[in-house]
Amino acid sequence: MQVPATGSTRLRVGEIEIDLRCGELRRNGDKIKLQERPFQVLTALIERPGEVVTRQEMQQKLWPTETFGDFEHSINTAVKKLREALGDDAENPRFIETLPRRGYRLIAPVEIVEKSVSGPKAAISPVPPQHGNPQGATLQKRWPVATIGGALAALLATAAVALFFPLAWRRTSAPSRNAWVQITNFADSATSPALSPDGHMVAFIRGPDTFVTAGQVYVKMLPDGQPVQLTHDDLPKMAPVFSPDGSRIAYTTVDLIAGWNTWVVPAQGGEPQVLLQNASALTWADRKHVVFSELKTGAPMGIATATESRAGERDVYLPAEIASMAHRSWVSPDGNWVLISEMDMVGWRPCRVLPFDGSTTGETAGPKAARCTYGGWSADGKTMYFSADAGDGYHIWRQRFPRGVPEQLTFGATEEEGVAVSPDGRTLITSAGIKESTVWLHDSQGDRQVSGEGFASVPGLGFVGTGVRSVFSPDGKRLFYLVRKRGSRAFKSGELWMTDLATGRIEAVLPGVSMTEFDLAPDGEHLAFTALDEEGNPHAWLAQLDAHIPPKQLTLSVARQPYFGPGGDVYFLLREGAQEFLYTVGPNEIAPRLIDSEPSAEFSNISPSGDWLLSGSDSGTVVARPVKGGSVIRICSSCGAGWGSGSKFLYIRFRNIGEMAGGRTIAIGLPAGKELPMLPASGLKSAEDAKGVNVVAEIDMTGKTVFAPGPDPSVYAYSRMTVQRNLFRIPLK
């Protein structure tokens, strides 16, 4: 059978119409939402209707680099999403039949529909037709399965890009790096660029982090003026922006006591003043109204708008999940739309565009399934720009508004964060550079790097993950950590690696299994970890370090932050609706058990005996709660805390907000038979406040991003970050 493979060719499976070119599904004209990977599974089944497509064939075609555990989870999730989109039932299927432990079969009729009047309409049956009924061919011709291959092969070959990258993104001709113009030339870093309305000045923060960072606000006349420092305080900062008349620069300060506040400083220099409290990443919607992020009591951080005096305030956007935070926003030039970047407890999410009147929550913008930190608009409002990481680091993307396809503009070894589009739309300024992370060991021999090549990190007390994690083997001879091998929207992710501390031998422990956090069991043979599915949702898993048995998912529900408790029980947070609750499951149990009927989104550690839970975050207060009920004990403020191996020491890290916030970590020796020290009723507010407590070690965390304790306070691991960035002007046309 000969079928023209043109862009107008479509398929119909039952009542579902499939547009291969656009990667879309429709039922009765209504578009059906379906992610990229489930769509790929559907096309693989369509190629061979009526035949069994084995799981092994699916893996080779769609998941060739994933290990067994990752693949099993991925295909199960993809098929589940596909069935939901089709309205299919696994028990009584109309579309997709499951053959246990073998694979899947498409059992619904498939019709190739060609719009052209000269093109044929070929209906494909998943089973060979009955013979002796030639009259039926005058209405709808049924083709034997063996004959279908050629027709679909031609069709699918032409649509291959749409099938396996269905409108996910498009690579455009990148501006040559020779055309980039360097704006700053610091030996350290310049981040968070913002252009004045006339394009003659650029404001930025001289500091290493692209989110919240230690550093000062500077301004520079373009093209060759000297940078001028405008602020002189120790508060972490973020998001400088010019006022509409260019006379002031607003910026955010972050303090664990005072909160997220917006200050303004004259662009020509002067004394900073508070503009709005509980308002961060402020921008101007017009000359009279500002837009800002605001913390809500009992609700997520959302986007609001008001006048500069906060009159007429209204909400623009609130994330669906309590633990989410919408951190930045950019209103379109016509004032009708707003771009938003937001994060949850896992990491940055894709950017979002929605009506500025807040009538809907909008939809994702920029590259799908990417972590997106910055956005911006062209002066005519017809193009959106993003800093997003779609798997190969942060780069600049653009997308025509409202119906364009994301295009990647920058590539290469550096990462580009920050978007400041020039008023004429011909260039943008971004912060480009390199960030590296390594894992270090401190012991009696001093400090030494133990990770090899790659972006490596340990989970523990720091910006990512507020609880103590077990990363050393029980005998203290091996150290486990993560090495990033592929992209993820999580703050930190990677494959599990190990260094033998005596010999220096380095090896991958669970190759191909990407995780965002882990905790080593007291027996040294098992590992609890969190891994993300294709939609970026976290799930809790249990694995054996010898990899003889594939990793086991602890629950099908969204779950994260697993910790080992006594007896090998694993404690983790399980999502129910918009909230999270603490559950546990034992080594021989199947169904998780609810530990606490109260939401526990800030659970951070379980005591070695299982009698105490720590909850709280490093941006607030940590408390200890008795599992069996009783009085809550306040541990510390502006801190993270957790027990080391055994029950001899409690570690507390005091720090400010920001990935490289430094601070100090103290180790408190615990009385025999006790898991908590004697503390003031208000808890500890700083390392200096702990002078009357049995502090056996105090560790300066300058240059250390994450702390993970070892067998005793004299041995610990930490992540060390090195960053170097400068501002560059990149041509857009």
C-alpha positions in Angstrom: 0.0 0.0 0.0 1.4 3.4 -0.9 0.5 6.3 1.5 1.8 9.8 0.8 3.8 10.9 3.9 2.9 14.5 3.9 2.5 17.0 6.8 -1.3 16.8 6.5 -1.3 13.1 7.3 -3.1 12.1 10.5 -4.1 8.9 12.3 -7.3 7.9 14.0 -7.3 5.3 16.7 -10.8 4.6 17.7 -12.3 8.0 18.4 -8.9 9.6 19.0 -7.3 11.6 16.2 -3.5 11.9 16.3 -1.6 14.6 14.5 2.0 13.3 14.1 3.4 16.5 12.8 2.2 18.5 15.8 2.4 15.7 18.4 -1.2 16.3 19.4 -4.2 14.1 20.3 -7.8 15.2 20.0 -11.1 13.7 20.9 -14.1 15.3 19.0 -11.9 18.3 18.2 -10.9 18.9 21.8 -7.1 18.7 22.5 -6.0 16.0 24.9 -2.9 16.8 27.1 -0.2 14.1 26.7 3.5 14.4 27.6 6.3 13.5 25.2 7.3 10.1 26.4 3.7 8.6 26.6 3.2 9.9 23.0 6.3 8.0 22.0 5.0 4.8 23.5 1.7 5.3 21.5 3.6 5.8 18.2 5.6 2.6 18.9 2.4 0.7 19.4 0.8 2.3 16.3 3.7 1.0 14.1 2.7 -2.5 14.9 -1.1 -2.6 15.6 -2.3 -6.0 16.8 1.3 -7.2 17.6 2.9 -7.4 21.0 5.6 -4.8 21.4 7.8 -6.2 24.2 9.1 -4.2 27.1 12.6 -5.0 25.9 11.8 -3.5 22.5 10.4 -0.4 24.2 13.5 0.0 26.3 15.8 -0.3 23.3 13.7 2.2 21.3 12.8 4.8 24.0 15.0 4.2 27.0 18.3 2.8 25.7 20.5 4.3 28.4 18.4 3.6 31.5 19.0 0.8 33.9 16.4 -1.8 34.7 15.0 0.1 37.8 14.8 3.4 36.0 13.2 1.8 32.9 10.6 -0.1 34.8 9.5 3.0 36.6 9.6 5.1 33.4 7.6 2.7 31.2 5.0 2.0 33.9 4.5 5.8 34.3 4.3 6.4 30.6 1.7 3.7 29.9 -0.4 4.9 32.9 -0.3 8.5 31.5 -1.2 7.2 28.0 -4.2 5.3 29.3 -5.4 8.3 31.2 -5.2 10.4 28.1 -7.1 7.9 26.0 -9.7 7.2 28.7 -8.6 3.5 28.7 -9.0 1.0 31.5 -6.2 -1.6 32.1 -8.7 -4.1 33.4 -11.1 -3.7 30.5 -9.0 -2.2 27.7 -10.3 -0.7 24.5 -7.0 0.7 23.3 -4.0 -0.9 24.9 -3.8 -4.5 26.2 -1.1 -5.4 28.8 0.5 -8.8 28.5 2.0 -9.3 32.0 5.8 -9.4 32.0 5.9 -9.3 28.2 4.7 -6.0 26.8 1.8 -4.2 25.3 -0.5 -4.5 22.2 -2.7 -1.9 20.5 -6.1 -3.5 20.0 -8.1 -0.5 18.7 -8.6 0.0 15.0 -6.1 2.5 13.4 -7.1 4.6 10.4 -4.6 6.6 8.3 -6.5 9.7 7.2 -5.1 11.9 4.4 -6.7 15.3 3.8 -5.7 15.4 0.1 -8.6 14.5 -2.2 -6.2 12.3 -4.2 -4.9 10.5 -1.1 -6.4 7.3 0.2 -8.0 6.6 3.5 -6.7 3.3 4.8 -8.3 1.7 7.9 -6.0 -0.6 9.7 -7.4 -3.4 11.8 -5.3 -4.8 14.6 -6.3 -8.3 13.5 -6.5 -9.8 10.0 -9.9 -9.3 8.4 -12.4 -12.1 7.8 -12.4 -13.3 4.2 -15.4 -13.5 1.9 -16.8 -10.0 2.5 -15.6 -8.0 -0.5 -18.5 -5.6 -0.2 -17.1 -4.2 3.0 -14.1 -2.9 1.0 -16.2 -0.4 -0.9 -16.8 1.5 2.4 -13.7 0.9 4.4 -10.7 -1.1 3.3 -9.2 -3.3 6.0 -5.5 -4.1 5.5 -3.7 -7.2 6.8 -1.3 -6.4 9.6 1.6 -7.5 7.5 0.7 -4.9 4.8 0.5 -2.1 7.3 4.3 -1.8 7.9 5.1 -0.1 4.7 2.3 2.5 5.0 3.2 3.4 8.5 6.9 3.3 8.0 6.7 6.0 5.4 4.3 8.0 7.5 6.3 7.6 10.7 9.7 8.2 9.0 8.6 11.6 7.8 7.1 12.5 11.1 10.0 11.1 13.2 11.0 14.4 14.6 7.5 15.2 15.6 7.1 11.8 17.1 10.1 11.7 19.3 10.5 15.4 19.9 6.9 16.6 19.6 7.2 20.4 19.7 9.5 20.1 22.7 12.0 22.6 21.4 13.8 23.6 18.3 17.5 24.4 17.9 18.0 27.7 16.1 21.2 29.2 14.7 23.1 30.3 17.8 24.8 33.7 17.9 28.5 33.2 17.5 30.5 33.5 20.7 32.8 35.8 18.8 29.8 38.2 18.7 29.4 38.2 22.5 30.6 41.4 24.1 32.0 41.2 27.7 30.5 43.8 30.0 32.3 43.0 33.3 35.6 41.5 34.0 35.7 40.4 37.6 37.9 37.7 39.0 34.9 36.6 41.1 31.3 36.9 39.8 28.7 39.3 38.5 25.1 38.1 38.4 21.4 39.2 38.1 21.8 41.8 35.3 19.1 44.5 34.9 19.0 47.2 32.2 17.8 50.8 32.7 14.8 51.8 30.6 17.0 53.7 28.2 19.5 50.9 28.0 22.4 53.1 29.1 23.1 51.5 32.5 23.2 48.0 33.8 22.7 47.0 37.5 23.9 43.7 38.9 25.0 41.9 42.0 28.6 41.2 42.5 28.2 37.8 44.1 28.4 34.1 43.1 24.8 32.9 43.3 22.2 33.6 40.6 19.3 33.3 43.1 20.0 34.7 46.6 23.6 35.6 47.1 26.0 37.3 49.4 27.3 40.4 47.7 26.6 44.0 46.8 24.5 45.9 44.2 26.5 47.7 41.5 25.7 49.9 38.6 27.7 50.5 35.4 27.4 53.0 32.6 27.5 51.2 29.2 29.5 50.4 27.3 32.8 51.1 29.2 32.0 52.9 32.5 33.5 51.8 35.8 31.3 49.7 38.1 30.0 51.7 41.1 29.1 49.9 44.3 25.7 51.1 45.7 25.2 49.0 48.8 27.5 48.2 51.7 25.7 45.8 54.0 26.0 42.1 54.8 22.5 41.0 53.8 22.0 38.4 51.1 20.5 40.0 48.0 18.7 39.2 44.7 16.8 40.6 41.7 17.9 44.2 41.1 15.7 46.2 38.8 15.4 49.8 37.6 12.3 52.0 38.3 10.4 53.1 35.2 12.2 56.5 35.2 15.6 54.9 35.7 16.3 57.0 38.9 16.1 54.1 41.4 17.2 50.5 41.6 15.0 48.2 43.7 16.5 44.9 45.0 15.6 42.2 47.5 17.3 41.5 50.8 16.8 38.2 52.6 17.2 37.8 56.3 16.0 34.8 58.3 14.6 37.0 61.0 13.4 40.0 59.0 12.2 38.0 55.9 12.1 39.0 52.2 12.1 42.7 51.8 12.4 45.2 48.9 14.8 48.1 49.2 15.5 51.0 46.8 18.7 52.9 46.2 19.3 55.9 43.9 20.9 54.9 40.7 23.5 57.6 41.1 24.3 56.6 44.6 22.8 57.3 48.0 21.3 55.7 51.1 19.1 52.6 50.5 15.6 52.7 52.0 13.0 50.0 52.5 10.3 50.2 49.9 8.1 47.2 50.8 8.3 44.5 53.5 7.4 40.9 52.7 7.9 41.7 49.0 10.7 40.1 46.9 11.8 40.2 43.2 9.8 43.4 42.8 9.3 44.8 39.3 7.1 47.6 37.9 4.0 46.8 35.9 3.7 50.5 35.0 4.6 53.8 36.6 2.1 53.4 39.4 2.0 49.7 40.1 4.5 47.1 41.2 4.5 43.3 41.0 6.2 41.2 43.7 6.4 37.8 45.4 4.8 37.6 48.8 4.8 35.0 51.6 1.3 34.0 52.6 0.4 32.6 56.0 -0.6 28.9 55.6 -0.2 29.3 51.8 2.6 29.2 49.3 4.7 32.2 48.2 2.6 33.8 45.4 2.7 36.8 43.1 0.8 40.0 44.0 0.4 43.5 42.6 -0.2 46.8 44.2 0.9 50.4 44.3 4.3 51.3 45.8 2.4 51.9 49.1 0.8 48.5 48.8 -2.6 50.1 48.2 -5.1 48.1 46.1 -3.2 44.8 46.5 -4.5 41.8 44.7 -3.2 38.3 44.1 -2.0 37.4 40.6 -0.9 33.8 41.1 -0.7 31.2 43.9 1.0 27.8 43.3 -1.2 24.8 43.9 1.2 23.2 46.4 1.7 24.6 49.9 5.5 24.1 49.7 5.9 25.9 46.3 7.3 29.4 45.9 6.7 31.7 43.0 9.9 33.7 43.2 10.1 36.0 40.2 7.7 37.6 37.7 7.9 39.8 34.6 4.8 41.6 33.2 4.5 41.8 29.4 4.8 45.3 27.8 1.1 45.5 27.1 0.3 44.7 30.8 -1.9 41.7 29.9 0.4 38.8 30.7 3.0 37.8 33.2 5.9 35.3 33.1 6.7 33.5 36.4 9.5 31.4 37.7 8.7 29.1 40.7 10.3 26.3 42.7 9.0 23.6 45.0 10.7 21.4 47.5 12.5 19.4 44.7 13.8 22.3 42.6 13.0 24.9 40.0 10.0 24.2 37.8 9.5 25.3 34.1 8.5 28.9 33.7 4.8 29.8 33.4 2.9 32.4 31.5 -0.6 33.5 32.6 -3.0 36.5 32.3 -2.0 39.3 34.6 -5.6 39.7 35.8 -5.1 36.3 37.5 -8.1 34.8 35.8 -6.3 31.5 35.1 -3.1 29.8 36.3 -1.9 29.7 32.7 0.5 27.2 31.2 4.2 26.4 31.1 6.4 28.4 28.8 9.9 27.8 27.5 11.4 24.3 27.2 9.2 21.7 28.8 10.4 19.7 31.8 13.2 22.2 32.3 14.2 24.2 35.4 13.7 27.8 34.6 15.0 30.6 36.7 14.7 33.8 34.7 12.4 35.3 32.1 11.8 38.4 30.1 10.0 40.0 27.1 11.0 41.7 24.0 9.9 45.4 23.8 7.0 44.5 21.4 5.8 41.7 23.6 6.0 39.2 20.8 8.9 37.1 22.2 9.6 35.6 25.6 13.1 34.9 26.8 14.2 32.4 29.4 17.2 31.1 31.3 16.5 27.4 31.5 18.2 24.1 32.0 16.8 21.4 29.7 19.5 18.9 30.5 22.8 20.4 29.4 23.0 23.4 31.8 21.4 26.8 32.0 21.2 28.5 28.6 19.2 31.3 27.0 16.0 30.3 25.2 13.3 32.2 23.3 9.8 31.5 22.3 7.4 33.5 20.1 4.3 34.6 22.0 1.7 33.3 22.1 2.1 30.1 20.0 5.8 29.7 19.3 8.1 26.8 19.8 11.0 27.2 22.3 14.3 27.8 20.6 17.7 27.4 22.3 19.9 30.4 21.6 23.1 29.7 23.6 25.2 26.5 23.8 28.5 25.4 25.1 30.5 24.8 28.3 29.4 27.9 30.1 26.0 28.5 31.7 24.0 31.6 31.1 21.5 32.9 33.8 19.7 36.2 33.8 17.8 38.0 31.1 18.0 41.7 30.5 16.6 42.5 27.0 17.7 45.8 25.5 15.0 48.4 24.7 15.6 48.0 20.9 15.3 44.2 21.1 18.6 43.7 19.4 20.6 42.3 22.3 20.3 40.9 25.8 22.7 40.9 28.8 23.2 37.7 30.8 25.6 36.3 33.4 27.8 33.6 31.8 30.3 31.4 33.5 31.1 28.1 35.1 30.0 26.5 38.4 31.8 23.4 39.7 31.0 21.3 42.8 33.4 18.8 44.4 33.2 16.5 47.5 35.8 16.9 50.2 36.7 14.9 53.3 37.9 16.4 56.6 39.7 14.0 59.0 42.9 13.8 61.1 45.0 14.3 57.9 43.3 17.6 57.1 41.0 18.4 54.1 41.2 16.7 50.7 39.1 16.3 47.6 37.7 12.7 47.3 35.4 13.1 44.2 36.8 12.7 40.7 35.5 14.3 37.5 32.1 15.8 37.3 29.7 17.9 39.3 29.7 16.1 42.7 27.8 16.8 45.9 26.7 15.2 49.2 23.3 15.5 50.7 23.1 17.0 54.2 22.8 20.3 56.1 22.7 23.1 53.5 20.6 24.9 51.0 19.4 21.6 49.5 18.0 19.3 52.1 17.9 20.4 55.7 18.5 17.1 57.5 21.6 15.1 58.3 22.1 12.2 55.9 24.2 9.0 56.4 26.9 9.1 53.6 29.7 7.1 55.3 29.7 3.3 55.4 29.3 1.9 59.0 33.1 1.3 59.3 33.8 4.9 58.0 36.0 3.6 55.2 33.8 4.5 52.3 32.1 7.8 51.4 29.1 7.9 49.1 28.0 11.0 47.1 26.2 12.0 43.9 27.8 12.8 40.5 25.6 14.6 38.0 25.4 12.6 34.7 22.3 14.1 33.1 19.9 17.0 33.5 17.3 17.2 36.2 15.1 20.0 37.6 16.2 19.1 41.1 18.5 21.4 43.0 20.9 18.5 43.3 20.9 15.2 41.4 23.2 12.5 40.1 24.3 8.9 40.1 25.6 7.3 43.3 29.4 7.0 43.5 31.8 5.9 46.2 35.3 6.6 47.2 37.4 4.2 49.2 39.0 6.6 51.7 42.0 4.3 52.3 43.0 3.6 48.7 41.4 6.5 46.9 39.5 4.1 44.5 36.4 5.7 42.9 33.6 3.7 41.4 30.0 4.1 40.4 27.7 2.2 42.7 24.3 2.3 40.9 25.1 3.3 37.3 22.3 4.8 35.4 20.1 5.5 38.5 19.7 9.2 38.9 18.6 10.4 42.3 18.2 13.7 44.1 19.0 12.6 47.7 19.8 9.4 49.6 20.3 7.9 53.0 22.6 4.9 53.8 21.1 2.2 56.0 22.9 1.4 59.3 23.6 -2.1 57.9 25.6 -0.4 55.1 23.9 -2.7 52.5 20.8 -0.7 51.6 20.0 2.7 50.3 16.9 4.8 50.4 16.7 7.5 47.8 14.5 9.9 45.9 14.2 9.8 42.1 12.1 12.0 39.8 9.7 10.7 37.2 9.4 12.1 33.7 7.1 14.9 34.9 9.6 15.9 37.6 7.6 14.4 40.5 9.6 12.7 43.3 9.3 9.1 44.3 10.9 7.2 47.2 12.9 4.1 46.4 14.9 1.4 48.2 18.0 -0.3 46.7 20.6 -2.8 47.6 24.2 -1.5 47.1 25.3 -4.7 45.5 22.7 -4.1 42.8 21.7 -7.8 42.7 18.1 -6.9 43.0 16.6 -3.9 41.1 15.6 -0.9 43.2 12.1 -1.1 44.6 9.6 1.8 44.7 8.2 2.2 48.2 4.9 3.7 47.0 3.3 4.7 43.8 2.4 8.0 45.3 4.5 11.1 45.0 7.0 10.8 47.9 10.4 12.3 48.9 12.9 12.7 51.7 13.4 9.1 52.8 15.4 8.4 56.0 16.3 5.2 57.7 15.0 4.7 61.2 15.4 1.9 63.7 15.1 -1.7 62.5 15.5 -0.7 58.9 12.2 1.2 58.7 12.2 3.9 56.1 10.4 7.2 56.9 9.4 9.5 54.1 7.0 12.3 53.1 4.0 11.2 51.0 1.9 13.8 49.1 -1.8 13.8 49.6 -3.5 16.6 47.6 -1.5 19.8 48.2 0.0 18.6 51.5 2.6 16.1 52.7 2.3 13.6 55.5 4.9 11.4 57.2 4.8 7.7 56.5 7.0 4.7 57.3 7.4 1.2 55.9 9.3 -1.7 57.4 11.6 -4.2 55.6 8.9 -6.8 55.4 5.9 -4.5 54.9 4.2 -3.6 51.7 1.8 -0.8 52.7 3.2 2.3 54.2 1.9 3.4 57.7 0.8 6.9 58.6 3.0 8.3 61.4 1.4 11.7 62.0 -2.1 12.9 61.0 -0.8 16.5 60.9 0.9 17.7 57.6 4.7 17.3 57.9 6.1 19.1 54.9 9.2 20.2 56.9 10.2 16.8 58.3 14.0 16.7 58.3 15.2 13.8 60.5 14.3 10.8 62.7 16.3 10.0 65.8 18.2 6.7 66.0 15.7 5.2 68.5 12.7 6.4 66.4 11.4 8.4 69.4 11.9 11.9 68.0 11.1 13.6 64.8 12.9 16.8 63.7 10.9 19.2 61.6 11.6 22.7 60.3 13.7 24.3 57.6 17.0 26.2 57.5 14.9 29.3 56.8 12.9 29.0 60.0 12.8 27.1 63.4 13.7 23.4 63.9 11.7 21.6 66.6 11.8 18.0 68.0 8.5 16.3 68.3 8.0 13.1 70.2 6.6 10.3 68.0 4.3 9.0 70.8 3.0 12.4 71.7 4.1 15.0 74.2 5.6 18.5 74.4 7.5 19.9 71.4 11.1 21.0 72.1 12.5 24.0 70.2 16.0 23.2 68.9 17.2 26.2 67.0 16.3 29.1 64.8 17.7 29.9 61.3 19.3 26.5 61.2 19.3 22.9 60.1 19.8 20.0 62.5 20.1 16.2 62.7 21.7 13.3 64.5 25.0 11.7 63.4 25.6 8.0 63.3 24.5 6.4 66.5 23.1 8.7 69.1 26.1 10.4 70.5 26.0 13.7 68.7 23.5 16.3 67.5 24.7 18.5 64.7 23.3 22.0 64.1 24.2 24.3 61.3 23.4 28.0 61.5 23.4 29.8 58.2 21.7 32.4 56.1 19.7 31.9 52.9 21.6 31.1 49.7 23.6 28.1 48.4 26.9 29.6 49.4 25.7 31.2 52.7 28.5 29.7 54.9 27.7 29.9 58.6 28.9 27.6 61.3 28.1 24.0 62.3 28.3 22.8 65.9 28.4 19.2 67.2 26.8 18.8 70.6 27.7 15.8 72.7 24.6 14.0 74.1 24.3 12.6 77.6 24.2 8.8 77.8 20.7 7.5 77.1 19.5 10.8 75.8 18.9 11.9 72.2 18.5 15.7 72.9 20.6 18.1 74.9 19.4 20.5 77.6 18.5 23.6 75.7 17.0 27.0 76.5 13.2 27.0 76.1 13.6 29.3 73.1 16.2 27.0 71.5 19.5 28.2 70.1 19.6 31.3 67.9 23.3 31.1 66.9 26.5 29.2 67.5 27.5 31.8 70.0 24.3 31.1 71.9 25.4 27.5 72.5 28.3 28.3 74.8 26.5 26.7 77.8 25.8 23.5 75.9 28.2 20.6 75.5 29.6 21.7 72.2 32.5 19.3 71.3 33.2 20.8 67.8 32.6 24.0 65.9 33.2 24.0 62.2 33.5 27.1 60.0 31.4 26.6 56.9 32.9 29.3 54.7 33.3 27.8 51.3 31.3 24.7 52.2 27.8 24.4 50.8 26.6 21.2 52.4 27.8 19.4 55.6 27.5 15.6 56.2 28.8 14.2 59.5 31.0 11.1 59.8 31.5 8.6 62.6 32.4 11.4 65.0 32.9 15.2 64.8 36.5 14.9 63.8 35.4 13.4 60.5 33.0 14.9 58.1 32.3 15.4 54.3 31.2 18.5 52.6 30.5 20.0 49.2 32.6 22.8 47.9 31.4 25.1 45.2 33.6 27.3 42.9 32.0 29.9 40.7 33.2 32.5 38.2 30.8 34.5 36.1 30.7 37.8 34.2 28.1 39.8 32.3 28.0 39.5 28.5 25.9 41.2 25.8 24.5 38.7 23.3 23.1 39.7 19.9 19.6 38.5 19.2 19.2 39.5 15.5 
